[in-house]
């Protein structure tokens, strides 16, 4: 992509237009029929040809001349190339013109072959010179050597072209025109020029050197001219003359690229130099104007030669009005009439400095000045360069500093009277103290001065505390904090301390270090004791003396942060006392409290100083084991050993008041070693592990596994979604047909499905157990019965469906509800359903609970006409005596027996047994999972009454 400046863009447009037009005219000329010129005056042809050739010869001579006399800064190798190349080109073009047909003889009679030979040699030389210029090939030697070398080469070419042209193929045949060799040579020169032009154009695009652009266009024009010499019969053909005109234009372009640039360049350099001088002068003036000082140049006659804008603004006059004025005429007594402001010494050649005050201003302005002798080149006398610096601000600071020193003395007196004060050197050695320091520390000044503060170190703070303190104050920053010290008599006292670093006047700078420190302290011992007491009440459990939940959470956050920094593993254990409620309820709360205190004592015996033991509340405790090492496997082993030690310790008998209690603990553990988990998430995981430990039988240690959390999260999400499923109309009923011996549909089994808005259809196996566990199965079961009754009421008005039945599955939780029967009857009555069309399916697992209550509820509905089926018969543990007592109408053979009934003799025997048992008890049999005709025929021949399975239809929704 081309990025051009204004000049380059202008040159590029000019070259583009020139080359496009030239190419168009050449293409037009090549298509014209042959035209012969100079038919009336043939002798004019040689003259016109000579004039056209003189253009290229003149350009070559001018290039050599300009290069020879040019003083431009150009590469050392370039003049040699230009002088050698264009001397040779001028000579070859001259020989071409002199040997052209019609010219006077030169040794030989003029002829076309000789003239064409010098022509081709000239074009090759031109192309070679341009390529060498582009490649910047260095040629050693002086200009004169290059010139005579060109003459030698020219002489050799003249000799060959004049005496040995017969060694070369013929170039022109009279009456026939140019030969094929000549045509090929011209095309070769054309192609070479085009390639050279592309290469030079790329060089120009990269360097933006216009010489390359013009040389590229010269190559294009030369190449176009070569096309004109590929097809002419006589040298007077129009196309031949037209080609010479293109060659003349090409050389004018070469002149523009080389000679003209050499002539124009000095003027451009001069303009740039003048512009640079003006810019530098303006920059220097701007610099002087921007300086925060007043600058004045004074001539030997006391007239102002120059002043910057800051000086003129102070004087109150414009700069151009001040220049040339005498110093005494500036009409500012504070400056011109000030006796302290004297230039006598500088005029005598001596540098001087002085200070003075401009009292004409309000407030007065203070100045510091330096006057330097400055030799006037024109007169040879000394002038003066005066620089004035306004020091008013510094003077104000000096005065304020004096006032500050006085205030500091007053402040020191006040501090000595009310605060504990000490100063130290850069190494912390005490250099001075006040009486308050001695009173609180119980040390005399002689015992403290010359010592460090280690004398009063209580050992309360870790080494890192003092490292951070020194790091702060040694960097020049003020440190404030609370420090616990020990007095000479061993008593502990607390002080709030502010340490201020001070620098000497000679130690300022970025790398400077303080050379002394001032420590100001206030006694906060009583406040600290009150704070500690309040903290104990806020952060410790009153009953056990252990840290409470709030304290534990803070310590957990610290432990998590530390593990992220040092990569150590830690373990958090959440435990509770198994059957603690039993102890509380049986023996009373006093005994329960005593049990908790003994548990706390045992936990303290299992932990180290760096560990944290806390009571969460009730009978829950937390233990945080820090620093288990950086190896995960070893840390896990250590954690497990500690957990087992706690479990075994807590399992030993507890001797309470007058009784001995045996108890145990369930422990949930979670490992952590970075900040990927928050404190809340860590506790949540420990709680999940504790729940798992209790679920597995208590008195055990259980570590958190991500699968636990996944299961709980999935369970919670299902419960959450299931609560709103009915309101969102996501629960739907699918109906699977039940057929008789003739494969005619007698009814349907209603099977619930959950069409989740995001997950799609969810199998009952995935959500029914969750619904039972969460208690949602009761409301879902009621909805199923109600929906079945509604469907039956709709079918009652359709002749082809009025005798169909619907079977619904009832959960044990639903059946155990006290109002189960009343709600079922309410739905039957509300929708005017014939009770015999409603079938309720129960499972064998329901018979393991209160069987008598179950039988009573079923009989009550049986009296109304509702029929019952025992689902999945043969897979449970129901008693045959209970089976006899139940008001059942149907037995359903489980699909697990039907699936392999044709290949498994045991399944076939079980199915036959169920069929015989049902016949004996007077019940009908429904076979589930019938998928093949073989299964159907097997069951049919053995007395099965009804069939259900994919053979007759898959579960699907039914429209009303």
N, C-alpha and C positions, 0 to 999 in steps of 0.2 A: 504494500500500500504506500503510495507516494505522499510524503509530507513535505511541502515546498514553502520556502519563504516567498516574499513578494517578488524579489528580483528573479529568483529561480523559476517561479511560476510564470512570470512574464516571458522569460527566455524559452521555457518549455512550450508555452502556447505558440510562440513565434515559430519555433523549430517544427512543431507538429503541423501547423498550417502549411509551412513551406514544403515539408516532405510529402504531405498528402497531395497538395496541388502538383508537385513535381512528378510524383508517381502517377497521378491521373493523366497528366499531359503526356508522359512517356508511353503509357498504355495506349493512349489515343493515337500517338504518332506511330506506334508499331502496327496499328491496325489500318493505317492509311495505305492506299496503293502507292507504288513506287513513283517518286517524283525526282526528276533530274534538274539540278540548278545550273546556272551559269552556261546555259546552252548558247546564248548569244555572245557572251564574252567569257570564254573558258579561262582566259588569263587572270580574271578577277578571283578565281577560286583559290589560287595559291596565296594571294594577298589576304583574303578574308581568313583563310586558315592560319596564316602567320599572326594576324591580329588576335585571333582567339587563343593561340598558343602563348602569345606574349602576356596574356593575363596570368596564366599559371607560372610562366617564367618570372614575371615581375613579382608575383606573390612570393615565390621561392627566394628571389634575390632580397626582397624586403625582410623576410623572416631571418635570413642569414645576417643582413645588415643590422637589424634591430637587436638580434641576439648578441652580435659582436660588440655593440656599443652600449648595451643595456647595463645599468648598475643595480638592477633589481636583485633582491635576495632570492635566488632560485637555487635548486639543487646543483651541486658541482658537476654532476654528470649531464645535466640537461643541455647546456650550451654546446657541448661536443656533439651530442646527437643531432641537434637542430642544424648546426653548421655543416656537419658531414652530410646529413640526409638531404637537406634542401639545396646544398651546392650540387650534389649528385643529381637530384630531381631537376633542377634548373638546367643543368647540362644536357641531360637526356631529353628533356622537352625541347631544348634548343636544337639538338641534333635531329629530333623528329621533325621539327618545323623546317630545317634546312634541307633535309633529304626528301621532303614531301614532293610528290610528282608535280612538276611545273616550276619548281625552284631551280636556280642556277646550280650547276654541278658542284659537288664537294668531293674531290678526288674521283669518285664514281659519279656517273650520271644518276640523277635523282630517280628513285623507283619506289614502288609501293612496298615491296618486301622489306627493304632497308628501313623505310620510315616507320612501318608497323613494328619492326623489331625494337626500335628505340622507344616507340609508344608503349609496348608491353613492358619493357624494362622500366620505364618511368612509372607505370602504374604499380608494378610490383614494389619498386623502391618506396613509393608513397605509402602503400599499405604497410610495408615493413617499418617505416619510420613511425607511423601512428601507433602500431602495436608495441614497438619498443618504448615509446613515450608512456603508453598505458601500463606496461609491465615495469617501468622505471628501472630498466637494465642500465647498470652503471658502465660508462666507457671512460677509461683513463686517458690522460693526455691533455695538451693545451688546445686552444682554439685554432692556432695556426697549423698544428699537426692534423687536426680534424679536417681543416680546409684542404690541405694538400693531399691528404688521404683520399678525399672525395675526388679530387682531380685525377689521381692515379687510377682509381676505379673507373672513372669516366673515360679515361684514355683507353683502358682495357676494353670497355664496352664499345668504344668507337672502333677500335682495332678489329674486334670480333665482328661487329655489324658491317664493317666496310670490306673486310678481306676474307672472312670465313663464314659468311652467311649461308654458304652452301652446305654446311654441316647441319643445319636446322631444316625441318620440313618447310615446304612452301607455305606462305601465309596468304598470298593473293594471286589469283589467276586472272589475267586480263580477259575481259568479256564474260567471265563466269562469276567473279567476285571473290569473297573470302573463302578460304579452304576450311575443311572440317577441323583441322588442328587449330586454326585461328578462332573458329567458333567456340571450340572447347576451352581454349585459353581464356576467351572473354567471359564465358559462363563461369569458369573457375574463379576468375578475378571478381566477378559479380558475387558469387557465393561467399568468397573470403571476406569481401567488404561488408556483406550483410551480417555475417557472424561477428566480425570485428565491431560493427555498429551496436549489435546487441550487447556484446561484452562491455563496450565503453559506456553504453547507457546504464548498465547495471553498476558500473563503477561510479558513474555520476549520481545515481540514486542513493548510493551508499555514502559518498563523500561530499556531495553537493558542490563539487568543483565544476564550474561551468565550462572549463576547457574540455572536459570529457564529453559533455553534452554536444558541444559544437563539433568536436572531432567525430563523434558518432554520426551526426547529421552529414558531415563531409564524406564519411564512408558510404552512407546511403546514396548521396548524390553521385559519388564516383561509381558505385555499383549500378545505379540506374543508367549512367552514361554508357557503361560497358554493354548494356543490352542493345544500344543503338548500333554497335559495331559488329553485331553477330549476323547481319543480313543486309548487305549492300553489294551492288554489282560494280559501281564505280565510286570513286572517292567524292564525286560531285553529287551523289544522291542526297536528297533532303535529310534522310535519317542520319547520315554520317555527319553532316554539318550540325544537326540538332544535338547529336551526342557531344560534339565539341563544345557547344554552348553549355551543356550540363556540367562538363568538366571544368569550364571556366567558373561556373557558379560554385562548384565544389571547392576550388582553390580560394575563392573569395571567402568562403566559410572557414577554410583553414587559416586564412589571414586573420579573420575575426577571432579564431580560437587561440592563435599563438602570438602573432605580431601585435595585433590591436590590444590584447590583454597586457602585453609587456609595456605598451605605451600608456595605457589607461591606468595601470596598477599604481604608478608613483603618485598620480593625482588622488586616487582613492586613499592611499596610505596617508597622504598629507591631510586630507579631509578628516580621516579617522583620528590622526594625531592631534589636530586642532580641537576636534570634539572632545578627545580624551583630556587635553589640557584644560579646556573650559570646565569639563565635568569635575576634574580633580580640584580646580580652583574653587568651584562651587561647594564640593565636598569639604575642602579645607575651611571655607568660610562657614559652612553649616556646623563643622566640628567646633570651631572657635565660638560660634553663637550658642552651641549647646553646652559648652563648658560651664560649670557652676562658679566661674570666676570672671572678673572684669579684666579684659585685655586691651591695652592701649599702646600704640607706637607713637613716639613723640620725636619730631625732627629737632636738629640742633638749635633752630630758632624758636623752640617751644611751641611750634604749631603741631596740631594733631594730624598725623598721617593716616592712622587707622584706629578704629575702635570696634569692638564687637557689640552685638545688640544688647547684651546684658549691661554693659557700661552705659550705653546710650539710654537704656530704660531707667537706670539709677539717676542719671543726670536729668532725664525728663525731656530729651530732645532726640530727633531722628538722627540716625547714624550719618546720613549724607550731609546733614546740616552741621555736624560736629567736625567732619573731616576738613582740614585747612584752618580751623579756628585755633587761636592761641589758647594755651592752657589757662591763662588768666581771664579769658573771655567766656568761660563756660558758665559764669554767673551762678555758681553754687559755692558759697563761702565755705561750706563744710569740706569741700574738696580743694578749689583753687586758692582759697585764703587760709588754708590750714598750714601753720608754721611747721608742724611735724612732717608734712608731706613735701619732701624736698628731693629734687633730681640733680643737685649739684655734683654729688659724687659720681653718679653714672655718666654724666656728661664729661667728667674728667677721666673716665675709663675704669671706674671702680664700682663693683657690684655692691648694692646696699639693701638692707631690709629694715622696715620700720612699721610701727603700728600707730593708728590714729583713730579718732572718734568723730563721726559725723553727727554733730549735735543739732543740725538743722532738721533732722528727722525726729519723728515722735512714734515710738520710743527711739532714743539714740542708737545709731548703728556703729558697730565696732569692726574695724578692718585691720587686716595684716597684709603688708605689701612687700613685693620684691621688685627692685629696679635693676635691669641688666643693661650694660652698655651694648649698643648695636651700631656697627660701623655702616655709615651711609656710603655706598659704593660711588655714587655720583659726586658727592661733595668731599668725600674722604674724611668727614667729621663724624664724631660719635652722636648717634641718636640714643633713644632709650626705649626699651621694651619693658613696660610696667604691667605687673599682674597683681590684682587686688582680690583678696579673699575675704568675704564677709564672715567674720568670726563672732557675730552677735549671739548665735545659738550656743557656741562653745562657751562664750562668756557667761551666758545665762546658766549653762550646765555647771560651770565652775562655781558660780555663786550658790546654785542649788546644792552642789556637793558639800560646800561648807555648812549650809543649813542642815543637810542630811547627817553630816558627822555629828553635829550638835544633837539632832534628834536621836541618833543611835546611842549617844552617851546617855541621854535621858531614858531611852528604851532599856538599855542595859541595867540601869539603876532600878527600873521598874521590874525587870525580869528577875534580878537578884532578890528582890523583895518578895516575889510571889511565885516564881517558877524554879525548877531544878535545872541548873545550867552547867554545861561542861563544854570545853573546847578541846579538840585533839589536833595532832598534826596529820599529814597525809597517810601515815601508817596506823593511825588510830591510837597513838600514845597520848594520854591525857596531859594537856599543858596547863589547864586552869579549871577550877570548879568554884561554885559558890557555896554558901553556908547550907542552903536547902539540900544540896547534894550530900553533904556530910551528915546532915540530920537524918535523912531517910536511909542512908546506906550504913550508918554507924561507923564509918571509917573516917580517919583524920585526913586532912589535905596531904600530909607527908606520905600516908599509906597509899594514896591514889595517884598523885602527880608523878609522871614518869612510867606509870603502868597502863595497860590497856583495860578495856571493859570486861576482860575475862575474870577480873577480880570479883565482879558481882554477878557473874553468869550463874543462873539457877539450874541450868541443864534442862529446862522445860522445852526449849525450842530446838529443833533439829539443826544440823549443820547447814542444810540447804537454806534455812531461814536467813542465816547471817550471810551466806553466799549471795543470795538475792539482794539483801540490804546493801552489801558492799558494791555489788554490780551496779545498783541504782545510783548511789551517791558518788562513786568514782567516775561515773559518766557525766557528772555535773547536775544531776536531777535531785530534787528534794524528796526525801523519803519520810513517810508518816506511817506509824503503826503502833501497836501495843506490844510491850515487852515485859516479860516476867523476870525479875531480878531477885537475888538473894543477898540479904544484909549480912553484916559481919557476925551477928548473933544467930544466923541461920534462918531467920524469919524470911518469908516470901512477901514481896510487894510488887504491885503492877504499876506501870507508868505508861501513859500515852506519850509517844516520843515523835518529835519532828527534828530531822537532821538536815541542816542546810550546808551545802558545800560552798566554799569560797575560793576564788582564784586570786593570785597575786597579779599585779599590774604587768609583770613580765611574762606571764604564762597564759596569755590570751591566744585564741586560735582554735581551729577545729580539733586539733590533736592535744590540746591543753588538758591537764589533769588538775583537780583541786589540790591545793597545798594545805588546807586546813578545813575543819568541820566544826559547826556549832550545833550542839544537841540541846534542845529545849524540851523539858519533861514536865508532866503534871501527874500527881499521885492519884491513881484511880483504883486503889486496892479495895476500898469499900464498895465502889460501884461494881467491880469485877466479882466480888463475893456474892453480891445481890444478883448479878446477872447469871452466875453459875448456878445459884439456887433456883432461879426462875427457869433456867435452861434444863436443869434436872427435872423439874416438874413438867416441863413441856416435852422433853425427849425421853423420859424414862417411865417405865411401868411401876406404879405404886406398889402393887402386890409382890412382884418378883424382884424388883430392882434392876431388871434388864432394860435395855433400850426398847422404846416402843416402835410402832410402825413408822411414824414420822422420821425418827432418827435412822431407822433401818433403811428407809428409802434414800435418804441422803448418802449413807455409807455405800449403798448399792450403786448409786450414780458415780461416786468417787471410784469404787472398785472397777466399774466398767471403763471409766476414763483411764485409769492406771493400766488396765490390761491392754488397752489400745496402744499405750505409749511403750510399755516394756514387753508386750507380747506374751505375758504370763497367763496361764489358764487359771480360772477361778471356778468355784462350785457354789451354787445356791441350793440349800436344802430347806424345803417346806415340810413341816411334820405336824401331826396332831396326835393326841392321845386316843388310842382305841377305846371305845365304850366309856369315854369320860362322862357322858351324860348319865350313864347308869350309876357311876360313883356319886355324882352330884345328887341325883334323885333318891338314891338309896341311903346314903350316909349324911347328906346335908351339904350345904355350900361351904361350911367351915372346913370340912374334911376335903372337899374339892379344891379349895384354895390352898390348903396345906400340900395336897398332891402337886399342884402347879408350882409351888415354891420348891419342892424337892426335885421336880423335873428341871427347873431352872438351874438349881445347884449342880445337878448331874451334867447338864449341858455345859456349864462353865468349866467343869473338870475335863471335858473332852476337847476344849478349844484352846488355841494359843492366843497370845496377846494381840496379834495382828488380825485375828478372826473376829467376826461380829456375830453376836447372839442377840436375838430380839424376840419379844412376844408380840405377835400380830394382833392378838385378841382372843378371848375364849380359851380354847386349848390348843391354839395354833402357835407354832414357834418357827422362827427362821434362823438358819445358821449360814453365814457366808464365809467360806474358806478361801482366803486370798493366797496368792503366790504358791500355786501348785506346780510351778515349773513351766518351761516352754514346750516340752514334749507332750503331745496330746495323749499318747498311750500311757505314759508314766503318770500324768496328771489324773487320768481316769482311774488308774489303779489306786492312787493315793486317796482320791475322792471316795471311791467305793469302800476302801478300808476304814476311812473316817466315818462314813455313813453306817457301816455295819457295827462299828464300835459304839456309835450313838444308839443304834437300835438295840444292841445287846445290853448296853448300860441301862436304858430305859425299860427293858423287859424284866429287870430284877425286882424283887418284892419291895413295896413301899410300906414303911412302918409309920402309920398315921397315929392319931390319938386313940389308943386302946384297940386299934384294929390293924390288920395287915392286908394290903390290897395288892392284887396282881394285875398288872396292866402291861400294855405294849404300845408301840407306835408305828404309824405308817409314814413313810418318808418318800417325798417326790423330789428328785434331783434334776438340775439342769446345769450344763457346763457352758462357760462363755469365756472368750478371750479377745474380743474387740468390741467396737461400738456399733456393730450391725444391729444389735438388739437394744431397745430402750429398757429402762428399769421395769416399767409396767409390763412389757412383753416378756421379760425374763420371769417375773413373778407369775404371769399368766401361764407360762410353760411349766413352771414348777407346780402350779395348782393342777394342771392337766395330768402331770405325772403322779401327783398325790392321789388324784381321783382314780387313776388307773391302779395304783397300789392298793387302795381300799376295795376296788372292784375285784381284785384278784385274791382277796381273802385277808387283808390287813397284815400287820406285823411283818412288813417287808419293805425293801428299798426298790423303788422303780425310777429309772432314768427316762427323761423326756425323749420321745422319738417324734420326728416330724409327722409320721403317719398318724399319731394321736391327734395332733392339731388339725391335720387335714380332715380326719374323720369328724372331729367336733365342729369344725367350720362348715363342712358339708352338711352335717346333721342340722346345725343351727340355720343354715341357709334354706334347707328343705322345709324346716318347721316354719320359718318366716314366710316363705313363698306359699306354703300350704295353708297358712292362716287366711290368706287373701285369695286363694284359688277359687273359692265358691263365689265371692263377690265379683271376681273377674270373669265368671262363667268359663273357667278353665277345666272344671271337672265335667266329664261327659261319660255317658254309659254306652258301651258296646254290647251288642246282643249276639249270642251264638245259638243257632237253632238246635233244638232237641227233636229227634225224629223217632217214629215208632217202627214196628217191624216192616211196614210197607214204605218206609222212608218218607213218610208224610210228616210235616212239621206239626208238632203238638204244642210247642212252647219254645221259650228262649231262656237262657241264663243271662242275667244282667251282670256285666263285668265292667268295673269302673276303670276309667283311664284318665290320666292327667295330661291335658294338652297345654304344656307350659309355653308362655308367650315367647321365651327365648330359647328354651331347650327342646321344644317340640314335644312329641308324645313320650311320656315317662311310664315305664312298666310299673304295675302295682307292686311287684316284688321290691322295687326301689323305694316306694314311699309309704306303703301300708305299714311295715314295721315301725317306721318313724311316726306315723300317725297314731299307732297303738301306744308307743312309748310316751308320746307327748300328750296323749289324751284327746287328740283331734279326731280319732277314729269314731268317737261317739257321735259327734255332729255330722261327720261324713256318712256314717251308717244310717243315721236318721234321714239324711238327704236322699240316699239310695232307695230306701223303702218308700219315701214320699214320691220320688220320681217314678218308681215302678208302678205305684198305685195310680199316678196320673196317667201313665201310658196305658194301663189296663182300662181306665175309664174312657180313653179315646177309642180304644179298640172295641169297646162294648157297643159302639154305634156303627161298627163296620161288620157286616154279616160274615165276611170271609175271615175275620180275625177275632170275633167275639168269644170263641171258645179257646183261644190261646192262653197259655199260662206264662208267668215270669217267675224265675227263681232268683232269689237274692241271697248273698252271703252275709252272715251276721258274725261280728267279732265277739270274742268272749267278753271283752270290756263292755261292749254294748249290751250284751245279754245280761250282764251282772248289774246293769242300771235298774234301780227300783221301779222306774216308770217306763221300762221298756215295753211292757204289754200294753199299757194304757196309750202310749204314743202310737203303737202299731194299730190298735183298734181305732184310734182317732183318724188316722190316715185312711183306713179302709172305709170308715163311715163318711168321711169328708168327700171322697171321690166316688162313693157308691160302687165300690168294687165287690164282686162276688168273692168271698174269702177263699173259696176253693181254687181260684185262679192264681192265688199268691202262694208261692213256695218259699220256704225259708231253709237255707242250707247251713248246717252247723258242722263243726269238725270234731274229731275224736279228742283233740286237746282240751276242748271245753269240758269234757267229762272228768277231768282230773281235779276240778275245783268242787264247789258246793253243788254236788249232783242233785241233791233233793230239791233245792231251790230252782235249779235249772229245769227239772222234770215238772215242777209245779207251774212254772211260767209257760212251758211248752203245752201242757195240758189245757191251760186257760185259753190259749190261742187255738188249740186243736178243737175245742168245743165250738169255737166260732166258725170252723171250717178250714182254717189255714192248714196247709200240708207241709210236712218236714222231710228233709233229706239229710242223710249222714254222708258228708263229703269226705273224699280221700279215704274211704274205708279200707282197713287193712294196713295202714301205715302208722297207726298209733298204738295205744295200749288200753283201749277200752275193754271193759269187762262185758262178757256175754250176758251177765245178769242185768247190768245197766242197760244193755242193748234191748233186752226184753221189756224193761220198764219204760223205755222212752217211747213217746207217741210218734214213731217214725212211719212214713209211708214209702220211702225210697232209700235204697242203698246205692251209692255211687262207687263203681270200681275205679280206683285211681289209675291215671294214665301211665304210671310207672309199671303197672302190671300188663296193661294193654299193649304197650310199645313193642315188647319182645314176645308177645304171646304165641307167635307162630314158630319161634326158634328156641324159646326157653321153656322147658317142660315145667320148671317150678312156677313160672308166671302163669302158665296155662292151668296148672293144678290149683293155684290160689284163686284164679278167676272162676274156675268151676266150683270151688268150695264156697265162694261168696254167693254164687248163683243158687246153689243148693240150700245155703243158710237162709237166703232171702225167701225162697219158696217155703221153707219150713216155718219161718216167722210171718209169712203172709205179706211180704213186702215186694214191691217192684224194684227192678234193678236198672240203673242207668250206667252205661259204660262211657267213660271219658277218653278222649284222645284217640278216637277211631280215625285212622287215616288211610287204610287200604280196604279193598273189598274182601280180601282174605280174612282180615281181622273181623270185619262185619259178619261174614258168613260163619266164622267159627263161633262168635258170641251168639248169633241168632239161633244156630242149631242147638245150642246148649241152654236156651231158655231166657236169654237176655231180652228185656222188654223195650228199652229205649237206648238210643245211641246219640252220642255227641262227639264232634271232632271235625277236622279239616276236610274229611271226606264229604261232609254234608254242608259245610260252610264255616268260614272263618268269622271271628268276632268282628262286628262292624256296626256303625251307627244305624239307627232306623228312624226314618221320618215318621211324624205323627200321621 
